[in-house]
Amino acid sequence: MKRLKKGVIAIAAASMVVSPVFASAAPAIDGARASSAVSGENNLEGASWIAIVLGLAIVAGGIWLVVDDDNDDPVSP
């Protein structure tokens, strides 16, 4: 059983090493690649002002929680 397990691990490791080599060595066929028309690429061109305001409010709230000192010192009974 140990030999079988070691053999399976060796085959898996070899296939992990060999498969990128075979993929890079494969000849590229010009007609085989799919192409798609790109219009606008993505919708990340501008920043939303709502997201900016919300981010600033979160940062300001975090700073306020860190800086705020309400004399919350523990008191022994």
MIDOSE-1310 file (N, C-alpha, C; in nm, 2 decimals, decimal comma, always signed):
residues 77
mkrl	+0,08/-0,12/+0,00/+0,00/+0,00/+0,00/+0,09/+0,13/+0,00; +0,20/+0,12/+0,07/+0,29/+0,23/+0,08/+0,35/+0,27/-0,06; +0,38/+0,16/-0,13/+0,44/+0,18/-0,26/+0,34/+0,25/-0,36; +0,22/+0,20/-0,35/+0,11/+0,26/-0,43/+0,09/+0,40/-0,40
kkgv	+0,09/+0,43/-0,27/+0,07/+0,57/-0,23/+0,18/+0,66/-0,28; +0,30/+0,61/-0,26/+0,42/+0,69/-0,31/+0,42/+0,70/-0,46; +0,38/+0,60/-0,53/+0,37/+0,61/-0,67/+0,27/+0,71/-0,72; +0,16/+0,71/-0,66/+0,05/+0,81/-0,69/+0,10/+0,95/-0,67
iaia	+0,17/+0,97/-0,55/+0,22/+1,10/-0,52/+0,33/+1,14/-0,62; +0,41/+1,05/-0,66/+0,52/+1,08/-0,76/+0,46/+1,12/-0,90; +0,35/+1,05/-0,94/+0,29/+1,08/-1,06/+0,22/+1,22/-1,06; +0,16/+1,25/-0,95/+0,09/+1,38/-0,93/+0,20/+1,49/-0,94
aasm	+0,31/+1,47/-0,87/+0,41/+1,57/-0,87/+0,47/+1,59/-1,01; +0,50/+1,48/-1,08/+0,55/+1,49/-1,21/+0,46/+1,56/-1,31; +0,33/+1,53/-1,29/+0,23/+1,59/-1,38/+0,22/+1,74/-1,35; +0,24/+1,78/-1,23/+0,24/+1,93/-1,19/+0,36/+2,00/-1,25
vvsp	+0,47/+1,93/-1,26/+0,59/+1,99/-1,32/+0,59/+1,99/-1,47; +0,54/+1,88/-1,53/+0,55/+1,86/-1,68/+0,44/+1,94/-1,75; +0,32/+1,95/-1,69/+0,21/+2,01/-1,77/+0,24/+2,16/-1,81; +0,30/+2,25/-1,73/+0,33/+2,38/-1,78/+0,43/+2,38/-1,89
vfas	+0,52/+2,29/-1,88/+0,62/+2,27/-1,99/+0,56/+2,24/-2,12; +0,47/+2,14/-2,12/+0,40/+2,10/-2,24/+0,31/+2,21/-2,29; +0,25/+2,28/-2,20/+0,16/+2,39/-2,24/+0,24/+2,50/-2,31; +0,35/+2,54/-2,26/+0,43/+2,64/-2,32/+0,50/+2,60/-2,45
aapa	+0,52/+2,47/-2,46/+0,59/+2,42/-2,58/+0,49/+2,39/-2,69; +0,36/+2,39/-2,67/+0,26/+2,36/-2,77/+0,26/+2,47/-2,87; +0,25/+2,44/-3,00/+0,24/+2,55/-3,10/+0,11/+2,62/-3,09; +0,12/+2,75/-3,10/+0,00/+2,83/-3,10/-0,06/+2,84/-3,24
idga	-0,19/+2,81/-3,24/-0,26/+2,81/-3,37/-0,34/+2,94/-3,37; -0,32/+3,02/-3,47/-0,37/+3,16/-3,48/-0,53/+3,15/-3,48; -0,59/+3,06/-3,55/-0,73/+3,06/-3,56/-0,80/+3,00/-3,44; -0,72/+2,94/-3,35/-0,78/+2,86/-3,24/-0,82/+2,96/-3,12
rass	-0,76/+3,07/-3,11/-0,79/+3,16/-3,00/-0,92/+3,24/-3,02; -1,00/+3,24/-2,92/-1,12/+3,32/-2,93/-1,09/+3,47/-2,90; -1,16/+3,55/-2,97/-1,15/+3,69/-2,94/-1,28/+3,75/-2,92; -1,28/+3,86/-2,84/-1,41/+3,92/-2,80/-1,39/+4,07/-2,82
avsg	-1,50/+4,13/-2,86/-1,50/+4,28/-2,87/-1,51/+4,34/-2,74; -1,42/+4,44/-2,72/-1,41/+4,51/-2,59/-1,47/+4,65/-2,61; -1,57/+4,68/-2,53/-1,62/+4,82/-2,53/-1,64/+4,87/-2,39; -1,56/+4,97/-2,35/-1,57/+5,02/-2,22/-1,48/+4,95/-2,12
ennl	-1,43/+4,84/-2,15/-1,34/+4,75/-2,07/-1,40/+4,72/-1,94; -1,42/+4,82/-1,85/-1,49/+4,79/-1,72/-1,55/+4,92/-1,67; -1,62/+4,91/-1,57/-1,69/+5,03/-1,51/-1,62/+5,09/-1,40; -1,49/+5,09/-1,40/-1,41/+5,14/-1,29/-1,34/+5,27/-1,32
egas	-1,40/+5,34/-1,42/-1,33/+5,47/-1,46/-1,34/+5,58/-1,35; -1,45/+5,60/-1,30/-1,47/+5,70/-1,20/-1,50/+5,65/-1,06; -1,48/+5,73/-0,96/-1,51/+5,69/-0,83/-1,65/+5,75/-0,79; -1,73/+5,67/-0,72/-1,86/+5,71/-0,68/-1,84/+5,80/-0,55
wiai	-1,91/+5,91/-0,55/-1,89/+6,00/-0,44/-1,96/+5,94/-0,31; -2,05/+5,86/-0,32/-2,12/+5,79/-0,21/-2,01/+5,70/-0,14; -1,94/+5,63/-0,22/-1,84/+5,54/-0,16/-1,73/+5,62/-0,09; -1,69/+5,73/-0,15/-1,59/+5,81/-0,09/-1,64/+5,87/+0,04
vlgl	-1,76/+5,92/+0,05/-1,81/+5,98/+0,17/-1,83/+5,87/+0,28; -1,87/+5,75/+0,24/-1,89/+5,64/+0,33/-1,75/+5,60/+0,39; -1,65/+5,59/+0,30/-1,52/+5,56/+0,35/-1,46/+5,66/+0,44; -1,48/+5,79/+0,41/-1,43/+5,89/+0,50/-1,51/+5,89/+0,64
aiva	-1,64/+5,86/+0,64/-1,71/+5,85/+0,76/-1,66/+5,73/+0,84; -1,63/+5,62/+0,78/-1,58/+5,50/+0,85/-1,44/+5,53/+0,92; -1,35/+5,60/+0,84/-1,22/+5,64/+0,89/-1,24/+5,74/+1,00; -1,32/+5,84/+0,99/-1,34/+5,94/+1,10/-1,40/+5,87/+1,22
ggiw	-1,49/+5,78/+1,20/-1,55/+5,70/+1,32/-1,44/+5,62/+1,39; -1,36/+5,56/+1,32/-1,25/+5,48/+1,38/-1,15/+5,57/+1,45; -1,12/+5,68/+1,40/-1,03/+5,78/+1,47/-1,10/+5,83/+1,59; -1,23/+5,86/+1,58/-1,30/+5,91/+1,70/-1,30/+5,81/+1,81
lvvd	-1,32/+5,68/+1,78/-1,32/+5,57/+1,88/-1,19/+5,56/+1,94; -1,08/+5,57/+1,87/-0,95/+5,56/+1,93/-0,91/+5,68/+2,01; -0,94/+5,80/+1,97/-0,90/+5,92/+2,04/-0,99/+5,95/+2,16; -1,12/+5,91/+2,15/-1,22/+5,94/+2,26/-1,18/+5,88/+2,39
ddnd	-1,17/+5,96/+2,49/-1,13/+5,91/+2,63/-1,24/+5,95/+2,72; -1,32/+5,86/+2,76/-1,44/+5,89/+2,85/-1,40/+5,85/+3,00; -1,28/+5,84/+3,03/-1,24/+5,80/+3,17/-1,30/+5,67/+3,20; -1,28/+5,57/+3,11/-1,34/+5,44/+3,13/-1,24/+5,35/+3,21
dpvs	-1,17/+5,41/+3,30/-1,07/+5,33/+3,38/-1,14/+5,23/+3,47; -1,09/+5,11/+3,48/-1,16/+5,01/+3,56/-1,15/+5,05/+3,71; -1,25/+5,03/+3,78/-1,26/+5,06/+3,92/-1,28/+4,94/+4,00; -1,20/+4,91/+4,10/-1,22/+4,80/+4,19/-1,33/+4,82/+4,29
p	-1,41/+4,73/+4,32/-1,51/+4,75/+4,42/-1,46/+4,74/+4,56
